[in-house]
């Protein structure tokens, strides 16, 4: 089963998808959104396009692990996705994923424009890969 990873933002969504074995996450694309309804539609379209059977949404916890305003917004969006999609929707700690994506792009010497275009999909890949690694590690124990 493929799993879709989502880096949610109020203006941009980043997407990544796993391989069938659930071992490797690959960045897909980003989508600009102007409303929550448009964001829901974009997620639906990516689910249909990839055939994903599960969605993992990055949860922006505070550094101390508490839920701030951004995390509450993601939880609300995830609840709407659960009601609409008919597939499991989980949240996953995304602390520092955008910073990790930015650092990787800087090390690759990408221009500012290319970094802006790729940041969200790379963050989605990091979120999803972290989830896959944890699930596979738990399965081995």
C-alpha positions in Angstrom: 0.0 0.0 0.0 1.3 3.4 -0.9 1.2 6.2 1.7 0.9 9.9 0.8 2.8 12.4 2.9 1.6 15.9 3.3 3.3 19.1 4.5 0.3 21.3 5.1 0.4 25.1 4.9 -2.3 27.7 4.6 -0.9 28.8 1.2 1.1 25.8 0.0 0.9 22.0 0.3 3.8 19.7 -0.2 3.3 16.1 -1.2 5.5 12.9 -1.1 4.6 9.3 -1.7 5.9 6.0 -0.5 6.8 3.0 -2.6 4.6 -0.1 -2.4 6.8 -1.7 0.2 6.5 1.3 2.5 10.3 1.7 2.8 11.1 4.8 0.7 9.5 8.2 0.4 9.8 10.2 -2.8 8.9 13.9 -3.1 6.1 14.6 -5.6 4.9 18.1 -6.0 3.6 21.2 -4.3 0.2 22.9 -4.7 -0.7 26.5 -4.1 -4.0 26.8 -2.3 -6.1 29.8 -1.5 -8.7 28.2 0.7 -9.2 25.1 2.9 -11.7 23.8 0.4 -9.1 24.0 -2.3 -6.6 22.2 0.0 -9.1 19.4 0.6 -9.6 19.0 -3.1 -5.9 19.0 -3.9 -5.3 16.2 -1.3 -8.2 14.2 -2.8 -6.7 14.5 -6.2 -3.2 13.4 -5.0 -4.8 10.4 -3.2 -6.6 9.4 -6.5 -3.5 10.0 -8.6 -1.2 8.0 -6.4 -3.6 5.3 -5.2 -2.5 5.9 -1.7 -4.3 3.9 1.0 -3.2 6.2 3.9 -2.3 9.8 4.5 0.3 11.1 6.9 0.1 14.8 7.7 3.0 16.7 9.3 2.1 18.0 12.7 4.1 21.2 13.7 4.5 20.7 17.4 6.3 23.3 19.5 9.9 22.4 20.3 8.8 21.2 23.8 6.3 18.8 22.2 3.2 20.9 23.0 0.4 21.8 20.6 0.4 25.5 19.5 -1.9 27.3 17.2 -0.3 25.8 14.0 -0.7 22.2 15.4 -4.3 22.8 16.3 -5.0 24.1 12.7 -3.4 20.9 11.3 -5.4 18.7 13.7 -8.6 20.5 12.5 -7.6 20.0 8.8 -6.8 16.3 9.5 -10.2 15.8 11.0 -11.8 17.2 7.9 -9.7 14.9 5.8 -10.7 11.8 7.9 -14.4 12.7 7.4 -13.9 13.2 3.6 -11.4 10.7 2.4 -12.4 7.3 3.7 -8.8 6.2 4.3 -6.7 6.4 7.5 -5.3 9.9 8.2 -2.5 10.1 10.7 -0.4 13.1 12.0 3.3 12.9 12.4 5.7 15.1 14.3 7.3 17.5 11.7 9.5 19.5 14.0 12.5 20.9 12.0 11.6 19.2 8.7 11.5 22.5 6.8 14.8 23.4 8.3 16.2 20.0 7.3 14.9 20.5 3.8 16.3 24.0 3.5 19.7 22.8 4.8 19.8 19.9 2.2 19.0 22.3 -0.6 21.7 24.8 0.5 24.2 22.0 0.6 23.1 21.1 -3.0 23.7 24.8 -3.9 20.2 25.3 -5.2 19.2 28.9 -6.1 16.7 30.7 -3.8 14.0 30.3 -6.5 14.6 26.5 -6.7 14.6 26.2 -2.9 11.3 28.0 -2.6 9.8 25.7 -5.2 11.1 22.5 -3.7 10.9 23.2 0.1 7.4 21.9 0.8 7.7 18.7 -1.2 11.0 17.9 0.4 9.6 18.6 3.8 6.7 16.2 3.0 9.3 13.6 2.0 11.2 14.0 5.3 7.9 13.8 7.3 6.9 10.6 5.4 10.3 9.0 5.6 10.4 9.6 9.3 6.9 7.9 9.6 8.0 5.0 7.4 11.2 4.4 9.4 9.4 4.4 12.7 6.7 2.0 11.4 9.3 -0.3 10.0 11.4 -0.2 13.1 8.3 -1.0 15.2 7.5 -3.9 13.0 10.9 -5.4 13.5 10.7 -5.3 17.3 
